[in-house]
Amino acid sequence: MTNRRDREVPQAGPARQALAELARKIDLYMGSQVKRVTDIPGLMLVRRTELTAPACMTYEPSIAVIAQGRKRVELGRTTFLYGESRFLLTSVDLPITSQVVEASKEVPFLALSLTFEMPVVREMLSRDEIPAPDAPPDTPAMAIGETTVELLNACCRLVDLLSTPADIPFLSGLIQREIIYRILRGPEGARLRAIATLGDQSHRTAKAIGWMRVNYAKPLRVEDLAQMAGMGVSTLHHHFRALTAMSPLQYQKQLRLQAARSQMLTDGLDAASAAFAVGYESASQFNREYSRFFGQPPMRDIRTLRAPNAPPMERAGHP
């Protein structure tokens, strides 16, 4: 397994002050809440006082910034471990496993996530002021970057808008554009640029990924997916695996299994009903693949998750 660890270099001076200020603001607005979807489009805040069990979910194109604590995210065979000196950038919809690995009542895990609108990213890329570094070949659509003072200050100002709701419609878009600008100027922004650029192979692959995200329950023919992306089958396979760390069929399988688990856990479906709801034609195949992916059969897994002594598990969403 490849590890992309957050070499947690202690922040000093202005960066440490900005981190402390962002942590204070998130803690203030969260109170005792665990997760808060705010009135600012795309902005979510999280506060946790205990470690979480590994949870499977899908991350949308977004940035996650941790003001306090640490988190582990697994994409395929790659592990991203990040905390206060790093942010996590996701450029396409990615099925991942996520876990808070550093949190306590005394020092809670505090984080924010901001989901991107790709038309806004494309609009910004049309400006001459944005540099144009090339994305390294075969790099995934997920990366860890340094949380600079400028990025942290912009995040603080975005959170501040929660105390002045009348300013949100006008100012939130401006600050979100600044955050995207800060990302695009760094090396991690190259992949986001490629995915947002019309005609780029990463963009065409992202189009296929977006279709699969919505239509995971439908039968999948890779030839049709390649035609949709305007690529040959082998070319699509190569770029798909580079971005997502998995093949199209593996990607579909993870989306289906995640959706089935969610439906059993929240809607009370039995295993067979959940299997057919997410596109499986065979309940026995679903049981085999579910057991292999989650470590135990469907209904036993759901009972484990619902047990009173089970560690808390993150729900779908960032960060």
C-alpha positions as CSV (number, residue, x, y, z in Angstrom):
1,M,0.0,0.0,0.0
2,T,1.3,3.5,-0.9
3,N,1.3,6.0,1.9
4,R,1.1,9.7,1.4
5,R,1.7,10.8,4.9
6,D,1.2,14.3,6.3
7,R,4.7,15.1,7.5
8,E,3.2,17.3,10.3
9,V,5.7,20.1,10.2
10,P,4.8,22.3,13.3
11,Q,3.4,25.6,12.1
12,A,5.0,28.7,13.5
13,G,4.3,32.4,13.7
14,P,1.4,33.7,11.5
15,A,0.5,30.2,10.3
16,R,0.1,28.9,13.8
17,Q,-2.0,31.9,14.8
18,A,-4.2,31.5,11.7
19,L,-4.8,27.8,12.5
20,A,-5.7,28.7,16.1
21,E,-8.1,31.4,15.0
22,L,-9.8,29.0,12.5
23,A,-10.1,26.4,15.2
24,R,-11.6,28.9,17.6
25,K,-14.2,30.1,15.0
26,I,-15.2,26.6,14.0
27,D,-15.5,25.5,17.7
28,L,-17.6,28.6,18.4
29,Y,-20.1,28.1,15.6
30,M,-20.4,24.3,16.2
31,G,-21.2,24.3,19.9
32,S,-22.0,20.6,20.7
33,Q,-22.9,19.7,17.1
34,V,-20.9,17.1,15.2
35,K,-21.6,18.2,11.7
36,R,-23.2,21.4,10.4
37,V,-24.2,22.1,6.8
38,T,-24.0,25.9,6.8
39,D,-26.0,28.6,4.9
40,I,-22.9,29.2,2.8
41,P,-23.2,27.1,-0.4
42,G,-20.9,24.2,-0.2
43,L,-19.5,24.9,3.3
44,M,-19.7,22.2,6.0
45,L,-18.1,22.3,9.5
46,V,-17.2,19.3,11.6
47,R,-16.4,18.9,15.3
48,R,-15.6,15.6,16.9
49,T,-14.5,14.7,20.4
50,E,-13.7,11.0,19.8
51,L,-12.1,8.8,17.2
52,T,-14.3,7.4,14.5
53,A,-14.6,3.9,12.9
54,P,-13.5,3.7,9.3
55,A,-16.4,4.7,7.1
56,C,-17.0,4.3,3.4
57,M,-18.3,7.3,1.5
58,T,-17.9,9.3,-1.7
59,Y,-16.0,12.7,-1.6
60,E,-17.1,15.3,-4.1
61,P,-14.7,17.8,-5.7
62,S,-13.8,19.9,-2.7
63,I,-11.1,21.0,-0.2
64,A,-11.0,19.8,3.4
65,V,-9.0,21.9,5.9
66,I,-8.3,20.6,9.4
67,A,-7.8,23.3,12.0
68,Q,-7.2,20.8,14.8
69,G,-6.7,17.0,14.9
70,R,-5.9,14.4,12.2
71,K,-7.6,12.3,9.7
72,R,-6.9,9.2,7.5
73,V,-8.4,8.8,4.0
74,E,-7.9,5.7,1.9
75,L,-8.3,5.8,-1.9
76,G,-7.7,2.4,-3.4
77,R,-4.3,1.3,-2.0
78,T,-3.2,4.8,-1.3
79,T,-3.5,6.3,2.2
80,F,-3.7,10.1,2.8
81,L,-2.9,11.1,6.4
82,Y,-3.3,14.8,7.0
83,G,-3.8,17.3,9.8
84,E,-3.3,20.9,10.8
85,S,-0.5,21.7,8.3
86,R,-2.1,20.1,5.3
87,F,-5.3,20.2,3.3
88,L,-6.9,17.5,1.2
89,L,-8.0,18.3,-2.3
90,T,-10.4,16.1,-4.2
91,S,-11.0,16.9,-7.9
92,V,-13.6,14.3,-8.9
93,D,-16.2,12.1,-7.1
94,L,-14.1,9.4,-5.3
95,P,-15.3,6.5,-3.2
96,I,-13.0,6.5,-0.2
97,T,-12.7,5.2,3.4
98,S,-12.4,7.9,6.0
99,Q,-11.5,7.9,9.7
100,V,-10.7,10.6,12.3
101,V,-7.5,9.4,14.0
102,E,-6.8,12.3,16.4
103,A,-9.6,13.8,18.5
104,S,-10.5,14.2,22.2
105,K,-12.9,16.1,24.5
106,E,-10.0,18.3,25.5
107,V,-8.7,18.9,22.0
108,P,-11.6,18.2,19.5
109,F,-11.2,17.5,15.9
110,L,-12.2,20.7,14.0
111,A,-12.4,20.9,10.2
112,L,-14.2,22.5,7.3
113,S,-14.9,21.4,3.8
114,L,-15.8,23.5,0.8
115,T,-17.4,21.8,-2.3
116,F,-16.3,23.3,-5.7
117,E,-18.6,24.3,-8.6
118,M,-16.6,23.3,-11.7
119,P,-18.1,26.2,-13.8
120,V,-16.6,28.6,-11.3
121,V,-13.2,26.9,-11.5
122,R,-13.4,27.1,-15.3
123,E,-14.3,30.7,-15.2
124,M,-11.2,31.5,-13.1
125,L,-9.0,29.5,-15.4
126,S,-9.9,31.8,-18.2
127,R,-8.0,34.6,-16.5
128,D,-4.4,35.3,-17.4
129,E,-3.5,35.8,-13.7
130,I,-3.8,32.0,-13.0
131,P,-0.6,30.1,-13.7
132,A,-0.8,27.0,-15.8
133,P,1.3,24.1,-14.4
134,D,0.8,20.7,-16.0
135,A,-0.5,17.9,-13.9
136,P,2.1,15.2,-13.4
137,P,1.0,12.1,-15.5
138,D,-0.8,9.3,-13.7
139,T,-1.5,11.2,-10.5
140,P,-4.8,10.6,-8.7
141,A,-7.6,13.1,-8.4
142,M,-6.8,13.5,-4.7
143,A,-3.8,15.3,-3.2
144,I,-2.5,16.8,0.0
145,G,-1.2,20.4,0.0
146,E,0.2,22.9,2.5
147,T,-2.3,25.1,4.3
148,T,-0.7,28.5,3.8
149,V,-1.4,31.6,5.9
150,E,-3.3,33.1,2.9
151,L,-5.5,30.0,2.6
152,L,-6.2,29.9,6.3
153,N,-7.1,33.6,6.4
154,A,-9.5,33.2,3.6
155,C,-11.1,30.2,5.4
156,C,-11.4,32.3,8.5
157,R,-13.2,35.1,6.6
158,L,-15.6,32.6,5.0
159,V,-16.5,31.1,8.4
160,D,-16.9,34.7,9.8
161,L,-19.8,35.2,7.3
162,L,-21.9,32.9,9.4
163,S,-22.3,35.7,11.9
164,T,-23.5,38.1,9.3
165,P,-26.0,36.1,7.1
166,A,-27.0,39.2,5.1
167,D,-23.4,39.3,3.6
168,I,-23.4,35.7,2.5
169,P,-25.1,36.1,-0.9
170,F,-22.5,38.7,-2.0
171,L,-19.3,37.9,-0.2
172,S,-19.3,34.1,0.0
173,G,-18.7,33.7,-3.7
174,L,-15.8,36.2,-3.6
175,I,-14.1,34.4,-0.8
176,Q,-14.7,31.0,-2.3
177,R,-13.0,32.2,-5.5
178,E,-10.1,33.4,-3.5
179,I,-9.8,29.9,-1.9
180,I,-9.9,28.3,-5.4
181,Y,-7.3,30.8,-6.6
182,R,-4.9,29.9,-3.7
183,I,-5.3,26.2,-4.6
184,L,-4.7,26.7,-8.4
185,R,-1.6,28.6,-7.7
186,G,-0.1,25.7,-5.8
187,P,1.3,22.4,-7.3
188,E,-1.8,20.5,-6.1
189,G,-4.0,22.7,-8.3
190,A,-2.6,21.3,-11.5
191,R,-4.9,18.2,-11.4
192,L,-8.0,20.4,-10.6
193,R,-7.0,22.6,-13.6
194,A,-6.8,19.5,-15.9
195,I,-10.1,18.1,-14.8
196,A,-11.8,21.5,-15.3
197,T,-10.3,22.2,-18.7
198,L,-12.7,21.3,-21.5
199,G,-11.2,18.8,-24.0
200,D,-8.4,17.6,-21.6
201,Q,-8.3,13.9,-21.2
202,S,-8.7,14.3,-17.4
203,H,-11.8,16.3,-18.1
204,R,-13.2,13.7,-20.4
205,T,-12.5,11.0,-17.9
206,A,-14.1,13.1,-15.2
207,K,-17.2,13.3,-17.4
208,A,-17.4,9.5,-17.4
209,I,-16.9,9.4,-13.7
210,G,-19.7,11.9,-13.2
211,W,-22.1,9.7,-15.2
212,M,-21.2,6.6,-13.2
213,R,-21.7,8.5,-9.9
214,V,-25.3,9.2,-10.9
215,N,-26.0,6.0,-12.7
216,Y,-24.2,3.4,-10.6
217,A,-27.3,1.1,-10.4
218,K,-27.4,0.8,-14.2
219,P,-25.6,-2.0,-16.2
220,L,-22.1,-0.8,-17.2
221,R,-20.6,-1.3,-20.6
222,V,-17.1,0.1,-20.6
223,E,-17.3,0.5,-24.4
224,D,-20.3,2.9,-23.9
225,L,-18.4,4.7,-21.2
226,A,-15.4,5.2,-23.5
227,Q,-17.6,6.5,-26.3
228,M,-19.1,9.0,-23.9
229,A,-15.6,10.2,-23.0
230,G,-14.5,10.3,-26.6
231,M,-11.6,7.8,-25.9
232,G,-10.6,4.3,-26.7
233,V,-11.4,1.7,-24.1
234,S,-7.7,1.1,-23.1
235,T,-7.1,4.9,-22.9
236,L,-10.1,5.3,-20.7
237,H,-9.0,2.5,-18.5
238,H,-5.6,4.1,-18.1
239,H,-6.8,7.6,-17.2
240,F,-9.7,6.2,-15.1
241,R,-7.3,4.2,-12.9
242,A,-4.9,7.1,-12.7
243,L,-7.6,9.5,-11.4
244,T,-9.5,7.1,-9.1
245,A,-7.0,4.3,-8.3
246,M,-9.4,1.7,-9.5
247,S,-11.0,0.4,-12.7
248,P,-14.5,1.5,-13.8
249,L,-16.0,-1.8,-12.6
250,Q,-14.3,-1.5,-9.2
251,Y,-15.5,2.1,-9.0
252,Q,-19.1,1.0,-9.7
253,K,-18.9,-1.8,-7.2
254,Q,-17.8,0.5,-4.4
255,L,-20.6,3.0,-5.2
256,R,-23.1,0.2,-5.2
257,L,-21.9,-1.4,-1.9
258,Q,-21.7,2.0,-0.2
259,A,-25.3,2.8,-1.3
260,A,-26.6,-0.6,-0.2
261,R,-25.0,-0.2,3.2
262,S,-26.5,3.2,3.6
263,Q,-30.0,2.0,2.7
264,M,-29.8,-0.9,5.1
265,L,-28.5,1.3,7.9
266,T,-30.8,4.3,7.5
267,D,-33.9,2.9,5.6
268,G,-34.1,-0.5,7.2
269,L,-33.9,-2.5,4.0
270,D,-32.9,-6.2,4.1
271,A,-29.9,-7.4,2.2
272,A,-31.7,-8.8,-0.8
273,S,-33.8,-5.6,-1.2
274,A,-30.7,-3.4,-0.9
275,A,-28.9,-5.5,-3.4
276,F,-31.5,-5.2,-6.1
277,A,-32.0,-1.5,-5.4
278,V,-28.4,-0.7,-6.2
279,G,-28.3,-2.8,-9.4
280,Y,-27.2,-6.3,-8.4
281,E,-29.0,-9.1,-10.2
282,S,-27.8,-11.8,-7.7
283,A,-28.3,-11.6,-4.0
284,S,-25.6,-14.2,-3.4
285,Q,-23.1,-12.2,-5.5
286,F,-24.0,-9.1,-3.5
287,N,-23.4,-11.0,-0.2
288,R,-20.0,-12.3,-1.3
289,E,-18.8,-8.9,-2.5
290,Y,-20.2,-7.1,0.5
291,S,-18.5,-9.5,2.9
292,R,-15.2,-9.1,1.0
293,F,-15.4,-5.3,1.1
294,F,-16.8,-4.6,4.6
295,G,-15.3,-7.7,6.3
296,Q,-18.6,-9.4,7.3
297,P,-22.0,-10.3,5.8
298,P,-24.5,-7.5,5.3
299,M,-26.9,-7.9,8.2
300,R,-24.2,-8.8,10.7
301,D,-22.3,-5.7,9.6
302,I,-25.4,-3.6,10.1
303,R,-26.0,-5.1,13.6
304,T,-22.4,-4.3,14.4
305,L,-22.8,-0.7,13.3
306,R,-26.0,-0.3,15.4
307,A,-24.5,-1.9,18.6
308,P,-24.6,0.5,21.6
309,N,-20.8,0.1,22.1
310,A,-19.9,0.6,18.5
311,P,-17.5,3.6,17.8
312,P,-19.1,6.5,16.0
313,M,-19.0,6.4,12.2
314,E,-18.9,9.3,9.9
315,R,-21.8,9.9,7.7
316,A,-21.6,10.7,4.0
317,G,-20.0,14.0,3.3
318,H,-16.9,16.0,4.0
319,P,-14.6,16.5,5.8
